């Protein structure tokens, strides 16, 4: 038999897994954007059934036989070997997770989302606490099954960033804290005030939406293969390169949450649209990791979307969309977009303070999984860490422990991928500049195709054909590190707050 013949049964099995994933994801998208409040119980049961079916197929004898046959025909370094690597990772996790636990987790996530939405609206953590305690218990049980001899938190991290270890992330966050906190203190001590009038005022939601859609469509998000809806927490979900959904939220007195939230989600969306359609139902058809995914959103949101070149093109459109901003000049806009000031909400944080928000969440998740922190104590622990690391203290739960959707969906271990994405986007952009010497000029003219094509070649089309480390090395010529990112951040502060 040929290598393709050896692989065929595995690919047939995997197509059904991907279809079940897409069905569940469509229902989850609907739950966050369209489903009536009383639909939670029924939706939870449906998602539980889909999770049970997925678990059944992943752990079936047919899957084990397909893996064994593929292994017998896979050549070292081949695409078949990559299929095996990705399939085995998910199959091994499923085999170690009891079917009843997989179903219960799916139902608990559905209930958790509804509880979080109600708690966030009321700014009352006690409404969410029972659901979160259940989710944490289930995830701890899953961790003990998946990595019985290892760290429970490592088991969570590995789900979102394959191979990530708490022991590796701890020094990384210490380095980031050690570099960023002095920068923030220097800015504060300098006493320079940034005029925020270019980005604050009266921004009707319909105009915000029209302006942001114009930008992301020009950048490369294909609305014939996507859509946009309101949600409590912005997110992107891709069922197929031809069906990628974005969500957004807005403030009428500040353009930044809607605008940069959408640039961020569009970065995710363009990655999803750039994955090879022919591989979508195959083991290597998905994004290789959440850290890589976040590199795409952070690159388009910050490195492109806040850059001088981008606003050379976008500022005339901004003035046209919001006539009372007709007098805004490029320099004042640049400074307003790069104010450095500790704030309470992660998704609205500036680039310099952002990773400190992630450091807080990393410390809290470690405490939850190591047994040093109880769910009931989360609000106080959260507020204490914000005061310790960022120098500010939330006054209510909505602006504190309830601001993120992730824990309501059992996504413990996700947050570090944002900082990993920050590091990678810096390396990717530096490599793109080396390959595309006139890139900044192109961005200033509203031409984004060269950058998007470069990312398609280096990041999107490979999907998960290579490991994270291999993809990073191939795309940037070196291993992931902090050097490029911290150099960029220091330069940004020096430019914005020059004497």
GILINBEL-V402071 format. One record per residue. RES is the residue in one letter. SS is DSSP state (h for helix, s for strand, l for the rest). OMEGA is omega in degrees with one decimal (NA if undefined). Layout:
# GILINBEL-V402071
res: <RES;RES>
ss: <SS;SS>
omega: <OMEGA;OMEGA>
This chain:
# GILINBEL-V402071
res: <X;X;X;X;X;X;X;X;X;X;X;X;X;X;X;X;X;X;X;X;X;X;X;X;X;X;X;X;X;X;X;X;X;X;X;X;X;X;X;X;X;X;X;X;X;X;X;X;X;X;X;X;X;X;X;X;X;X;X;X;X;X;X;X;X;X;X;X;X;X;X;X;X;X;X;X;X;X;X;X;X;X;X;X;X;X;X;X;X;X;X;X;X;X;X;X;X;X;X;X;X;X;X;X;X;X;X;X;X;X;X;X;X;X;X;X;X;X;X;X;X;X;X;X;X;X;X;X;X;X;X;X;X;X;X;X;X;X;X;X;X;X;X;X;X;X;X;X;X;X;X;X;X;X;X;X;X;X;X;X;X;X;X;X;X;X;X;X;X;X;X;X;X;X;X;X;X;X;X;X;X;X;X;X;X;X;X;X;X;X;X;X;X;X;X;X;X;X;X;X;X;X;X;X;X;X;X;X;X;X;X;X;X;X;X;X;X;X;X;X;X;X;X;X;X;X;X;X;X;X;X;X;X;X;X;X;X;X;X;X;X;X;X;X;X;X;X;X;X;X;X;X;X;X;X;X;X;X;X;X;X;X;X;X;X;X;X;X;X;X;X;X;X;X;X;X;X;X;X;X;X;X;X;X;X;X;X;X;X;X;X;X;X;X;X;X;X;X;X;X;X;X;X;X;X;X;X;X;X;X;X;X;X;X;X;X;X;X;X;X;X;X;X;X;X;X;X;X;X;X;X;X;X;X;X;X;X;X;X;X;X;X;X;X;X;X;X;X;X;X;X;X;X;X;X;X;X;X;X;X;X;X;X;X;X;X;X;X;X;X;X;X;X;X;X;X;X;X;X;X;X;X;X;X;X;X;X;X;X;X;X;X;X;X;X;X;X;X;X;X;X;X;X;X;X;X;X;X;X;X;X;X;X;X;X;X;X;X;X;X;X;X;X;X;X;X;X;X;X;X;X;X;X;X;X;X;X;X;X;X;X;X;X;X;X;X;X;X;X;X;X;X;X;X;X;X;X;X;X;X;X;X;X;X;X;X;X;X;X;X;X;X;X;X;X;X;X;X;X;X;X;X;X;X;X;X;X;X;X;X;X;X;X;X;X;X;X;X;X>
ss: <l;l;h;h;h;h;h;h;h;h;h;h;h;h;h;h;h;h;h;h;h;h;h;h;h;h;h;h;h;h;h;h;h;l;l;l;h;h;h;h;h;h;h;h;h;h;h;h;h;h;h;h;h;h;h;h;h;h;l;l;h;h;h;h;h;h;h;h;h;h;h;h;h;l;l;l;l;l;h;h;h;h;h;h;h;h;h;h;h;h;h;h;h;h;h;h;l;l;h;h;h;h;h;h;h;h;h;h;h;h;h;h;h;h;h;h;h;h;h;h;h;h;l;l;h;h;h;h;h;h;h;h;h;h;h;h;h;h;h;h;h;h;h;h;h;h;l;l;l;l;l;h;h;h;h;h;h;h;h;h;l;l;l;l;l;h;h;h;h;h;h;h;h;h;h;h;h;h;h;h;h;h;h;h;h;h;h;h;h;h;l;l;l;l;l;l;l;l;l;s;l;l;l;l;h;h;h;h;h;h;h;h;h;h;h;h;h;h;h;l;l;l;h;h;h;s;s;s;s;s;l;l;l;l;l;s;s;s;s;s;l;l;s;s;s;s;s;s;l;l;s;l;l;s;l;h;h;h;h;h;h;h;h;h;h;h;h;h;h;h;h;h;h;h;l;l;h;h;h;l;l;l;l;l;l;l;l;l;l;h;h;h;h;h;h;h;h;h;h;h;h;h;h;h;l;l;l;h;h;h;h;h;h;h;h;h;h;h;h;h;h;l;h;h;h;l;l;l;l;h;h;h;h;h;h;h;h;l;l;l;l;l;l;l;l;h;h;h;l;l;h;h;h;h;h;h;h;h;h;h;h;h;h;h;h;h;h;h;h;h;l;l;l;l;h;h;h;h;h;h;h;h;h;h;h;h;h;h;h;l;l;l;l;l;l;l;l;l;l;l;l;l;l;l;l;h;h;h;h;l;l;l;l;l;l;h;h;h;h;h;h;h;h;h;h;h;h;h;h;h;h;h;h;h;h;l;l;l;h;h;h;h;h;h;l;l;l;l;h;h;h;h;h;h;h;h;h;h;h;h;l;l;l;l;l;l;l;h;h;h;h;h;h;h;h;h;l;l;l;l;l;l;h;h;h;h;h;h;h;h;h;h;h;h;h;h;l;l;l>
omega: <175.5;177.8;178.5;178.6;177.3;-173.5;-170.0;-179.6;179.0;-178.6;177.1;177.4;-174.0;178.4;179.0;176.7;-179.7;179.0;176.8;176.3;-178.3;178.7;179.1;-178.4;176.9;178.4;177.9;175.4;179.9;-179.4;-177.4;-173.9;-170.4;-169.9;175.5;-172.9;-176.7;-179.0;-171.6;-174.1;179.5;-179.4;178.9;179.3;179.7;179.3;176.2;178.5;178.4;178.0;179.2;178.2;178.6;179.7;-179.8;-178.9;179.1;-175.3;-177.4;178.1;178.6;178.2;178.9;178.1;179.5;177.8;-179.4;179.8;178.8;-179.9;-178.3;-176.6;-175.5;176.8;-178.9;178.4;-176.8;174.9;177.8;178.0;177.3;174.9;-179.7;-179.0;-176.9;-179.8;-178.3;-178.9;-179.3;179.1;179.3;179.3;-179.4;-179.2;-178.2;-179.8;179.2;-177.3;-179.5;178.9;178.2;178.3;-177.9;177.4;-179.9;179.2;-179.5;177.5;178.9;178.4;-179.5;179.8;-179.7;179.0;178.9;179.9;179.4;-179.0;-179.5;179.2;-179.2;-174.9;-175.5;-176.8;-177.0;178.3;-177.0;-170.9;-179.0;180.0;-179.9;177.1;177.9;180.0;-179.8;178.6;-179.6;-179.5;174.8;178.6;178.1;179.8;-179.8;176.4;-173.6;179.7;-175.0;-178.5;-174.2;-179.7;177.9;-179.5;174.9;179.1;177.3;-179.5;-175.5;-179.4;-176.0;-179.7;-174.7;178.3;-179.2;-179.2;176.1;-177.8;177.9;-176.8;-178.2;177.5;177.6;-179.9;175.3;178.0;179.8;178.0;-178.8;-179.8;-171.8;-177.8;176.9;177.1;-179.2;178.3;178.5;177.8;-179.4;-178.4;179.5;174.3;178.3;176.9;178.2;177.6;-177.8;-178.4;176.8;-175.9;178.8;-177.9;179.2;-177.0;179.2;-176.4;-178.3;178.1;175.8;-177.0;-178.7;-179.8;-177.6;178.9;176.9;-178.5;-172.9;176.6;178.0;179.0;177.1;176.2;-174.1;-178.7;171.1;176.2;-178.3;177.0;-174.4;-178.3;175.1;175.5;179.7;-179.4;-178.0;176.0;174.9;175.6;-178.3;177.4;-174.9;176.6;177.8;-178.9;-177.6;-174.4;174.7;169.9;-177.8;169.5;-173.3;167.8;-177.2;-177.2;-176.9;-177.0;-168.2;-178.2;-179.7;-174.4;-175.0;170.6;-180.0;175.4;178.6;-177.7;176.4;174.6;173.1;-174.9;179.0;173.2;179.8;179.2;-179.3;176.1;-176.2;-177.4;-177.7;-178.5;-170.2;-177.1;-179.9;-179.6;-177.6;-173.9;-177.9;172.3;-173.2;178.5;177.7;175.9;176.6;177.8;-179.4;176.8;-179.6;179.5;-178.4;178.8;-177.4;179.5;-168.8;-174.2;176.4;-167.7;175.7;-174.3;178.7;-177.2;179.7;-175.3;170.4;176.6;-169.9;-174.1;175.8;177.8;178.6;178.9;-179.7;-178.8;-177.2;-172.7;179.3;174.2;-176.2;-178.5;-178.4;179.2;-174.6;-176.2;179.2;176.3;-179.5;-179.2;179.9;-178.8;-177.4;173.9;176.5;-179.0;178.2;-178.6;-172.6;-171.0;-176.0;-173.1;177.4;-176.7;173.5;-174.5;-175.3;-178.0;-171.2;-174.6;175.2;173.1;179.4;178.2;177.2;-177.6;177.3;179.1;-178.7;-180.0;174.7;-179.2;179.6;-175.5;175.8;177.8;-179.8;-175.3;177.2;-178.7;-179.1;-177.2;-175.1;-177.4;-178.9;179.5;178.2;-177.1;179.4;-179.3;177.0;179.0;-177.7;-172.6;-177.0;177.3;178.0;-176.2;178.0;179.4;178.5;-175.6;-178.3;178.0;179.4;-169.5;-177.0;-171.4;-175.4;-179.2;-163.5;-175.4;178.8;179.3;178.1;-173.3;173.4;-178.2;179.5;-168.8;-179.5;-179.4;176.8;179.2;174.4;177.0;176.5;179.4;-175.9;-179.0;178.8;178.6;179.8;-177.2;177.1;178.6;177.3;177.8;179.4;-179.1;-176.3;-172.4;-179.5;-176.3;-177.5;176.7;178.4;179.7;179.8;178.2;-179.7;179.1;-174.6;-172.1;-179.0;178.4;-179.8;178.0;178.2;178.7;176.4;-177.4;-170.8;-170.8;-170.4;-174.6;175.0;-179.2;177.8;176.8;-179.8;173.5;178.9;-178.0;179.4;-178.9;179.5;-179.3;-179.5;-175.4;-172.5;178.7;-179.7;178.3;179.5;179.6;-176.3;-168.8;-176.9;-177.1;-177.8;175.4;177.4;-177.8;179.4;178.4;179.1;179.4;-179.6;-179.2;-176.1;-174.6;177.7;-178.2;NA>
